[in-house]
Amino acid sequence: MADLKELRQRLDEIDAQLIQLIAERQDKSREIARVKRATGKATRDYQREREVIVGAREAASRAGVSPQVAESLMRML
């Protein structure tokens, strides 16, 4: 059984990974926006946004995470 210090250390590692993934996601979103602008496409794609949210909710349900939390996170990002 892990002690409290080890558990907190692992949680810190997970938090750092989450931040890194958010940074990577934001970078890719900016790249997508640049490509859309360069090709004359609309920056906002409501159908794609819906797909991302539905996918996040479904993945959250499978992982035992609140779909509402997943949706809120995706909308925030």
C-alpha positions, 0 to 999 in steps of 0.5 A: 500500500502506497503512503500519502507522500507517494500518492501525492507525488503520483498525483503531482505527476498526473497534474503535470501530464494534464497540463502538458496535454492541454498545452499540446491540444491548444497548440494543435487547435491554433495550427488547425485555425491557421490552416482553416484561415489559409484555406478560406474555411470558417474557423468555427465548426459547430458540427466538429465541436459537437462531435468532440463533446459527444466523444468526450462524454462517451469516453468519460462514461466508459472511464467512470468519469462524469460526462458533465465534467468531460463536457465542461472541460472540452467546452473550456478548452 
